[in-house]
């Protein structure tokens, strides 16, 4: 597993009053196994499934490499807006790459 820009995303969690332990518990693969399996088995039109965590606190969206690269370029401005402005943009708390052998 690889985390992109962890310091920025940890800061956003802190700004929004979310502890890293609570965030990690929501993302636990074993408790989210059913949601993960269903999202890939649904056979929708998109190759990038979207799912809620088991506790429905967070939405997980898979993205392409190009989408990831584009967002990382925009990350400094996104961070500034999330911290300093009353933005209507969706809150994002991490970008991860998960590789299963």
Rosetta silent file (secondary structure, phi, psi, omega in degrees, C-alpha in Angstrom):
SEQUENCE: XXXXXXXXXXXXXXXXXXXXXXXXXXXXXXXXXXXXXXXXXXXXXXXXXXXXXXXXXXXXXXXXXXXXXXXXXXXXXXXXXXXXXXXXXXXXXXXXXXXXX
SCORE:     score description
SCORE:     0.000 S_00000001
   1 L     0.000  137.327  176.634    0.000    0.000    0.000 S_00000001
   2 E  -122.898  134.704  175.634    1.235    3.462   -0.849 S_00000001
   3 E  -104.952  132.937  176.494   -0.059    6.719    0.626 S_00000001
   4 E   -98.922  135.519  176.691    0.244    9.901   -1.405 S_00000001
   5 L    48.802   52.505 -175.351    0.827   13.240    0.387 S_00000001
   6 H   -61.431  -34.112 -179.278    0.193   11.787    3.855 S_00000001
   7 H   -65.476  -40.927  178.817    1.113   14.984    5.735 S_00000001
   8 H   -64.346  -47.126 -177.467   -1.428   17.054    3.824 S_00000001
   9 H   -69.873  -34.513  175.249   -4.202   14.501    4.309 S_00000001
  10 H   -63.165  -38.016  177.719   -3.366   13.979    7.998 S_00000001
  11 H   -64.253  -41.738  178.489   -3.655   17.741    8.434 S_00000001
  12 H   -63.362  -39.288  175.983   -7.093   17.759    6.769 S_00000001
  13 H   -59.727  -46.296 -179.112   -8.237   14.970    9.099 S_00000001
  14 H   -62.100  -44.711  179.883   -7.028   16.998   12.080 S_00000001
  15 H   -58.327  -37.682 -178.279   -8.710   20.196   10.829 S_00000001
  16 L   -90.518    6.879  175.009  -12.000   18.288   10.556 S_00000001
  17 L    72.600   28.470  179.805  -11.621   16.656   13.996 S_00000001
  18 L  -106.238  125.013  178.831  -11.165   13.089   12.703 S_00000001
  19 L   -78.707  149.249  179.850   -8.651   10.905   14.500 S_00000001
  20 H   -62.775  -34.329  179.022   -6.342    8.773   12.409 S_00000001
  21 H   -65.722  -41.362  177.248   -7.419    5.692   14.387 S_00000001
  22 H   -65.675  -40.597  179.460  -11.095    6.262   13.571 S_00000001
  23 H   -62.854  -47.416 -179.731  -10.251    6.870    9.914 S_00000001
  24 H   -63.404  -39.301  178.818   -8.167    3.693    9.678 S_00000001
  25 H   -61.865  -37.038  178.578  -10.896    1.679   11.421 S_00000001
  26 H   -67.991  -30.149 -176.762  -13.401    2.825    8.791 S_00000001
  27 H   -92.623   -0.511 -176.616  -11.054    1.741    5.987 S_00000001
  28 L   -52.134  122.268 -176.873  -10.184   -1.694    7.435 S_00000001
  29 L   -60.569  -36.229 -177.343  -10.227   -4.183    4.516 S_00000001
  30 L   -67.769  -40.238  179.457  -11.641   -7.064    6.550 S_00000001
  31 L   -77.965  -14.320  178.355  -14.666   -5.109    7.780 S_00000001
  32 L  -104.347    8.165 -174.809  -15.181   -3.711    4.276 S_00000001
  33 H   -55.994  -44.941 -178.501  -14.790   -7.036    2.456 S_00000001
  34 H   -62.070  -44.496  179.449  -18.488   -7.341    1.606 S_00000001
  35 H   -63.738  -41.033 -179.696  -18.660   -3.788    0.214 S_00000001
  36 H   -64.957  -48.722 -178.808  -15.489   -4.328   -1.834 S_00000001
  37 H   -60.872  -43.594 -179.609  -16.665   -7.649   -3.266 S_00000001
  38 H   -65.557  -36.107 -177.479  -20.102   -6.240   -4.154 S_00000001
  39 H   -67.581  -34.312  179.816  -18.656   -3.160   -5.862 S_00000001
  40 H   -85.066  -21.600 -178.237  -16.549   -5.249   -8.238 S_00000001
  41 H   -89.200  -10.982 -173.091  -19.263   -7.871   -8.801 S_00000001
  42 L   -68.555  -21.952  176.645  -22.019   -5.397   -9.681 S_00000001
  43 L    69.232   29.285  179.305  -20.982   -5.275  -13.343 S_00000001
  44 L   -69.240  176.267 -176.956  -21.668   -1.569  -13.757 S_00000001
  45 L   -72.202  -27.604 -176.426  -20.524    0.461  -16.740 S_00000001
  46 L   -84.774  141.108  173.752  -17.583    2.031  -14.929 S_00000001
  47 L   -82.570   -5.290 -178.584  -14.292    0.231  -14.510 S_00000001
  48 L  -116.153   91.172 -177.033  -13.780    2.358  -11.377 S_00000001
  49 L   -64.794  155.419  175.336  -16.207    1.252   -8.658 S_00000001
  50 E  -122.625  135.887  178.925  -17.458    3.549   -5.905 S_00000001
  51 E  -147.730  156.525  172.507  -18.402    2.205   -2.477 S_00000001
  52 E   -90.605  149.221  172.406  -19.194    3.324    1.041 S_00000001
  53 L   -66.524  163.325 -176.835  -17.165    2.071    3.977 S_00000001
  54 L   -55.867  -32.222 -179.311  -18.910   -0.458    6.221 S_00000001
  55 L   -92.765    3.375  177.383  -19.845    2.302    8.699 S_00000001
  56 L    61.013   23.123  177.013  -21.031    4.601    5.862 S_00000001
  57 L   -83.769  -30.457 -173.293  -18.749    7.421    7.040 S_00000001
  58 L  -133.530  151.602  175.577  -16.635    7.570    3.897 S_00000001
  59 E  -105.639  133.470  177.664  -16.979    7.049    0.183 S_00000001
  60 E  -112.213  127.503  178.913  -14.199    5.209   -1.614 S_00000001
  61 E  -125.199  127.261  173.568  -13.710    5.821   -5.317 S_00000001
  62 L   -81.287  143.652 -177.661  -11.168    4.046   -7.437 S_00000001
  63 L  -132.871  160.726  176.520   -9.473    6.309   -9.963 S_00000001
  64 L   -77.048  167.159  177.225   -7.187    5.977  -12.941 S_00000001
  65 H   -60.912  -41.124  179.298   -3.516    6.918  -12.794 S_00000001
  66 H   -62.456  -42.138  177.972   -4.268   10.071  -14.818 S_00000001
  67 H   -63.446  -42.451  178.193   -6.997   11.138  -12.373 S_00000001
  68 H   -61.270  -47.775 -179.043   -4.628   10.540   -9.449 S_00000001
  69 H   -61.926  -41.148  178.609   -1.824   12.516  -11.094 S_00000001
  70 H   -63.180  -45.452 -178.911   -4.160   15.416  -11.905 S_00000001
  71 H   -66.079  -38.397  179.610   -5.489   15.605   -8.355 S_00000001
  72 H   -62.662  -35.429  176.039   -2.000   15.475   -6.853 S_00000001
  73 H   -64.736  -34.771 -178.440   -1.065   18.493   -9.005 S_00000001
  74 H   -86.739   -6.021 -171.817   -4.113   20.338   -7.645 S_00000001
  75 H   -58.145  -43.022  178.797   -3.530   19.198   -4.046 S_00000001
  76 H   -58.225  -42.665  178.697   -1.793   22.340   -2.705 S_00000001
  77 H   -69.977  -39.074  176.655   -4.699   24.550   -3.833 S_00000001
  78 H   -59.269  -46.811  179.462   -7.257   21.990   -2.621 S_00000001
  79 H   -59.613  -45.730  179.477   -5.577   21.938    0.804 S_00000001
  80 H   -58.935  -44.238 -179.478   -5.580   25.729    0.994 S_00000001
  81 H   -66.375  -39.334 -178.736   -9.280   25.881    0.162 S_00000001
  82 H   -68.263  -32.404 -177.199  -10.216   23.173    2.656 S_00000001
  83 H   -87.037  -39.765 -170.795   -8.317   24.885    5.473 S_00000001
  84 H  -102.122  -22.295 -174.678   -8.955   28.573    4.739 S_00000001
  85 L  -114.059  162.367  170.880  -12.260   28.790    2.872 S_00000001
  86 L   -92.738   78.284 -172.932  -15.785   27.610    3.433 S_00000001
  87 L   -85.185  147.503  173.981  -15.619   25.434    0.352 S_00000001
  88 L   -93.478    2.270  176.853  -18.420   23.343   -1.104 S_00000001
  89 L   -64.082  149.335  176.751  -15.864   20.954   -2.583 S_00000001
  90 L   -62.759  135.437  177.548  -16.061   17.347   -1.457 S_00000001
  91 L   -73.986  133.557  177.083  -13.743   16.624    1.477 S_00000001
  92 L  -124.636  136.620 -175.340  -10.978   14.166    0.605 S_00000001
  93 L  -119.667    8.780  175.931   -8.812   12.507    3.225 S_00000001
  94 L   171.571  154.142  169.574   -6.410   10.391    1.242 S_00000001
  95 E  -127.593  124.362 -176.227   -5.127    8.948   -1.976 S_00000001
  96 E  -129.495  149.371  170.883   -3.870    5.393   -1.725 S_00000001
  97 E  -116.246  121.897 -179.725   -2.490    2.802   -4.067 S_00000001
  98 L  -114.525  123.335  178.974   -3.283   -0.737   -3.041 S_00000001
  99 L  -117.564  123.194 -179.222   -1.542   -3.577   -4.818 S_00000001
 100 L  -107.628  123.413 -179.238   -2.685   -7.111   -4.132 S_00000001
 101 L   -84.356    0.000    0.000   -0.279   -9.870   -5.051 S_00000001
